[in-house]
């Protein structure tokens, strides 16, 4: 499988206060659902789409594959079966022991209680952890079915993946392991336009985006906001123009949100204050090597902020020391990541969505009490809840159609 140059193939897929804005319900609804974050209102019923006709979004903030694996990929969905084999080989070398993913897919798990090689206390490396996230998700889908269809955009005879990269990879794994055509098609909703805000809503709801993924998310939304400005003063070059993916996202490093858009950006990022913007910009300035390491090992944001303040060589050295010497480092396979497969198929009931529901309930109490002034962040919570309700309704309709209970 020939490598494709990074800049050509792209990687797979991870301030001052604004002046007052119109915070009426009508204005927020138009902003979030009209101009920028419109959720397709048609109640689309998912339809099966060939997994080989779907191209991933190479700028997706969440990266399902570690950088070492992505570098071995030529960018074609047709070569994913071979890439999964390469990924497995690399994970076994990292682990120093075989990984019986076939056993996992059959629901048996990898280890028995009397397995002399069992070592439940070991912390897996990024290659093993990321692969097993896909394996566990695939096993869950095989056992229980896919609860939430992926979202794709039609682009000629093919489709571009908007949300559901891990689910799509899980189907590729199931197909590669059995060559069963039942796994060659994945339930997908086809939307009219690619929407980075809808993508951000899912990433925020998933709540396991690492620090580098959050920096990517910030950059993508900033680019979209500035590209929508009427004056067109800010232009961005495509990902393929850059020798590294970090440099692509770093195009926004010196920018502030357009006038009146900070609240919207905060809501989409799931952040509370504008301090989050400054922290994301610091991460965009990391050296490329540090960026890759931090993403692969899901290093905590606080640790990365300290590294970002150092000279480039010192930042890389400090990060390597953290990864090599701190057993409790926050790498991809944390306790939260161990439940990633279940969350992928049950994200409707994520803790984040529950918190948003509570915020809107409190907002309703304010309205009942006669309050007349509301922030754009509060209104963003309403938009998020509306999108969540749409997802619940779509899931119910799909279950009714398939004869299965929710």
Secondary structure, DSSP 4 states (H G I P E B T S, - for coil): -----HHHH------PPPPP----HHHHHHIIIIIS-PPP-S-PPPEEEEGGGEE--TT-SS-SS-HHHHTT--S-GGGHHHHHHHHHHHHHHHHTS---HHHHHTT--S--TT-TT--TTPPP-HHHHHHHHHHHHHHHHHHH--SS-EEEEEETTEEEEEE-HHHHHHHHHHHHHH--GGGSEEEEEEESS--HHHHHHHHHHH----HHHHHHHHHHHHHHHHHT-TT-------GGGSSSHHHHHGGGTT--PPTT-HHHHHHHHT-SSTHHHHHHHHHHTS-HHHHHHHHHTT--HHHHHHHHTS-HHHHHHHHHHHHHH-TT---SSSTTGGGHHHHHH-GGG-HHHHHHHHHHHHHHHHHHTT-----HHHHHHHHHHHHHHHHHHHHHHHHHHHT---
